[in-house]
Amino acid sequence: MSTTVLSVRLPDDLKERLDALSSSTGRTAAYYVREAVEQHLAELEYAYTLRAEVEANRRGELVSRSLTEVSAELGLDEPA
């Protein structure tokens, strides 16, 4: 796996916590930063994609259908 270097500024208290975790586990701080990014990047991507879609919808840029239209298409509005 190819890697690249990224410099990140952290508040002192966060850096201290990261260093303490590293010391207590024998792993590097870089390991935990990489783990955190890997675990949370997908969540951030999803959240920002949703936000962009909501904004596009508000600007009228998305084609949408009403619940009534979708229900009718799925046959959900017919009597049982």
Buried (B, 14 or more C-beta within 10 A) or exposed (E): EEEEEEEEEEEEEEEEEBEEEBEEEEEEBEEBBEEEEEEEEEEEEEEEEEEEEEEEEEEEEEEEEEEEEEEEEEEEEEEE
